[in-house]
Amino acid sequence: MSAQKISYTVFTKPWKTMPLPQLGRFVHGLGFHGIELPVRPGFQVEPERVSRELPEAAKTLADFGVKIASIAGPTDEPTIAACAQAGVPVIRICVGIRRDESYLQGEARLQREFDALVPILARCGVTLGIQNHCGRDVCHAMGLRSLIGRYDPKHIAAVWDAAHNALQGEEPELALDIIWSHLRMVNLKNAVWQRRNTPKDGPAEWRPHWVSGREGLASWTRVAADLKRRGYQGVVCLTAEYDDHEAVDRLIAEDLAFAKSLFEA
């Protein structure tokens, strides 16, 4: 698989206060083709100013050879329209099941929300990417397929996260097979389960502990091999999520080199 078939992007959440020109130089210098930009309060693009700030951000980053391949933000009509204007193809979100509803009730509610968004997404040429997560979010590939399988993937697609998949105990090859028809992006990060209390505190409680790509439960080697076998040619987003916050810049550079070695071998 040649380098041109994979577009490597990075989720820029760790660098929320970095001015956009500096962010563009930094990301390009690391070797990424683009970014996933948070559209959230306190970040470079604020939700209430998305109509103006997102197109401006896209132009600024383009000067450094960096594309906004996706955003993590709201799904309202102004944000979708701003993505269209800025040339941002995907809005990534995670979706959860409320505590006052059953799983199937939550799935039906989310599908009603998607039904209302499809005409806007179609008109603007923007895709809503639904990512698997852990906890009470939709967490398995089969859950994603059940939720979005009835939609045209041009409008509602899957963003498959290898780490959350592994945390939930799903085999990556099977997960990719399940969600392949709707796969738009792949997230690469890694984690292990870590005990959050001591034995004297009672029964064990666990939380994800975010580590480098080589160290966690998700086998990036198996993920890359299966994506290569299937001829995947889309975005691979490294989400730069590490519990060692002081080492983020070093770890993301190492993880990009690791990912490229797997896809380009």
C-alpha positions in Angstrom: 0.0 0.0 0.0 1.5 3.3 -1.0 1.6 6.4 1.2 -0.9 8.2 -1.0 -3.7 5.8 -0.2 -3.8 6.7 3.5 -4.3 10.3 4.7 -2.8 10.6 8.2 -4.6 13.2 10.5 -4.3 14.1 14.1 -7.0 15.2 16.6 -5.7 18.5 17.9 -7.4 18.5 21.3 -4.1 18.6 23.2 -3.1 21.8 21.5 -6.2 23.9 22.2 -4.4 27.1 22.9 -1.9 27.0 20.1 -2.5 29.7 17.5 -3.6 28.3 14.1 -0.5 29.3 12.2 1.7 27.6 14.8 -0.6 24.6 14.9 -0.3 24.3 11.1 3.5 24.4 11.2 3.6 21.9 14.1 1.3 19.4 12.5 2.9 19.6 9.1 6.3 19.3 10.7 5.3 16.0 12.4 4.3 14.6 9.0 0.5 14.7 9.1 -1.6 15.5 6.1 -4.4 17.0 8.1 -6.2 17.4 11.4 -9.5 16.8 13.2 -10.3 20.1 14.7 -12.4 20.4 17.9 -15.2 23.0 17.5 -15.8 23.5 21.1 -15.7 26.3 23.7 -12.2 27.4 24.4 -10.7 26.0 21.2 -9.4 27.8 18.1 -12.9 27.6 16.5 -15.8 28.3 18.9 -19.3 26.9 18.1 -21.1 30.2 18.2 -18.6 31.7 15.7 -18.2 28.6 13.5 -19.7 30.2 10.4 -16.9 32.7 10.2 -14.0 31.0 12.1 -14.1 27.5 10.5 -13.6 28.8 6.9 -10.9 31.1 8.2 -9.2 28.3 10.0 -9.3 26.1 6.9 -7.6 28.8 4.9 -4.9 29.4 7.5 -4.0 25.8 7.8 -4.0 25.3 4.1 -1.1 27.7 3.9 0.9 25.2 5.8 -0.3 22.2 3.7 -2.7 21.0 6.4 -6.3 20.1 5.6 -9.2 20.0 8.1 -10.3 16.4 7.3 -12.9 16.4 10.1 -14.2 18.3 13.0 -15.4 17.1 16.4 -18.3 19.4 17.2 -22.0 20.2 17.0 -24.4 18.8 14.4 -26.6 21.9 14.0 -27.3 23.4 10.6 -24.9 26.4 10.9 -22.0 24.0 11.7 -22.9 21.7 8.8 -23.1 24.7 6.5 -19.8 26.0 7.8 -18.2 22.6 7.0 -19.5 22.8 3.5 -18.1 26.3 3.0 -14.7 25.3 4.6 -14.4 22.1 2.6 -14.6 19.9 5.7 -16.1 16.6 4.7 -16.9 14.9 8.1 -18.3 15.9 11.5 -17.4 13.2 14.0 -19.5 12.5 17.1 -20.0 9.8 19.7 -23.5 8.9 20.7 -24.8 7.5 24.0 -27.7 5.8 25.6 -29.4 7.9 28.3 -29.9 6.4 31.7 -33.7 6.8 31.5 -34.0 4.7 28.3 -33.3 1.2 27.2 -30.7 0.5 24.5 -33.3 0.1 21.8 -35.1 3.2 22.9 -31.9 5.1 22.6 -31.1 3.7 19.2 -34.6 4.7 17.9 -34.2 8.2 19.4 -30.8 8.6 17.7 -32.2 7.4 14.4 -35.0 10.0 14.6 -32.3 12.6 15.1 -30.3 11.3 12.1 -33.5 11.3 10.0 -33.9 15.0 10.6 -30.2 15.7 9.7 -30.0 13.7 6.5 -31.6 16.4 4.3 -29.2 19.1 5.6 -26.2 16.8 5.3 -27.2 15.9 1.7 -27.8 19.5 0.7 -24.4 20.5 2.1 -22.4 17.4 1.0 -21.2 16.7 4.6 -21.0 13.3 6.3 -21.9 12.7 9.9 -19.4 10.2 11.3 -20.5 8.1 14.3 -17.7 6.8 16.4 -17.8 3.8 18.7 -16.9 4.6 22.3 -17.0 2.8 25.7 -19.4 3.2 28.7 -23.0 3.9 27.8 -22.1 5.0 24.3 -22.6 2.8 21.2 -19.5 0.8 21.6 -19.4 -2.2 19.2 -19.2 -2.5 15.5 -22.5 -4.4 15.5 -24.1 -1.5 17.5 -22.8 0.9 14.9 -24.1 -1.2 12.1 -27.5 -1.6 13.7 -27.7 2.2 14.3 -26.5 3.5 10.9 -26.9 0.6 8.5 -30.1 1.9 6.9 -28.4 5.2 5.9 -26.5 6.1 2.8 -22.8 6.3 4.0 -22.5 9.5 2.1 -24.7 11.0 4.8 -24.2 8.9 8.0 -21.1 6.8 8.2 -18.9 5.0 10.7 -15.7 6.3 12.4 -14.2 3.1 13.8 -12.0 3.5 16.9 -9.6 0.6 17.3 -8.9 1.3 21.0 -12.5 1.5 22.1 -13.1 -1.7 20.1 -10.3 -3.5 21.9 -11.4 -2.2 25.3 -14.8 -3.8 24.6 -13.2 -7.1 23.6 -14.1 -7.1 19.9 -11.8 -8.7 17.4 -10.6 -6.0 15.0 -11.0 -8.2 11.8 -14.6 -9.1 12.7 -15.4 -5.5 13.6 -14.1 -4.2 10.3 -16.0 -6.8 8.5 -19.2 -5.8 10.3 -18.9 -2.1 9.6 -17.0 -2.1 6.3 -19.9 -0.9 4.1 -20.2 2.3 6.1 -16.5 2.9 7.1 -15.4 6.5 6.5 -12.6 7.0 9.0 -10.3 5.0 11.3 -9.2 6.2 14.7 -5.9 4.9 16.1 -5.1 5.3 19.8 -4.5 2.7 22.5 -5.3 1.8 26.1 -5.3 -0.8 28.8 -7.7 -1.4 31.6 -6.3 0.0 34.9 -7.7 -0.6 38.4 -8.9 2.7 39.8 -9.2 1.5 43.4 -7.2 -0.7 45.8 -8.2 -4.1 47.2 -9.0 -2.6 50.6 -11.6 -0.4 48.9 -13.7 -3.4 47.8 -14.4 -5.0 44.5 -12.2 -3.9 41.6 -13.2 -0.8 39.6 -11.5 -0.2 36.3 -10.8 2.7 33.9 -9.1 3.0 30.6 -5.4 4.1 30.8 -4.3 5.7 27.6 -0.9 4.6 26.3 1.2 4.6 23.2 0.2 2.7 20.1 2.6 -0.1 20.7 1.5 -0.8 24.3 -2.3 -1.2 24.5 -4.9 -3.8 23.9 -5.6 -2.7 20.3 -3.2 -4.4 17.9 -2.4 -1.7 15.4 -0.5 -4.4 13.5 -3.7 -6.5 13.0 -5.7 -3.4 12.2 -3.4 -2.1 9.5 -3.0 -5.6 8.0 -6.8 -6.0 7.7 -7.3 -2.5 6.3 -4.5 -3.2 3.7 -6.1 -6.5 2.8 -9.4 -4.7 2.2 -7.8 -1.9 0.2 -8.7 0.9 2.6 -7.8 4.3 1.1 -9.3 6.7 3.6 -8.3 8.8 6.7 -6.4 7.3 9.6 -6.7 9.7 12.5 -4.3 9.5 15.4 -6.2 10.9 18.3 -3.3 11.9 20.6 -4.9 10.7 23.7 -2.4 9.8 26.4 -2.5 9.8 30.2 1.1 11.0 30.2 0.2 14.6 29.2 3.7 15.8 29.4 4.9 13.4 26.7 2.1 14.1 24.1 4.4 15.7 21.6 6.9 12.9 21.7 4.4 10.1 21.8 2.3 11.4 18.8 5.5 11.6 16.7 6.4 8.1 17.7 2.9 6.8 17.0 2.8 8.4 13.6 6.0 6.7 12.7 4.7 3.4 14.0 1.4 3.7 12.0 3.3 4.6 8.8 5.6 1.6 9.2 2.6 -0.7 9.4 0.6 0.7 6.5 3.5 1.4 4.2 5.5 -1.8 4.8 
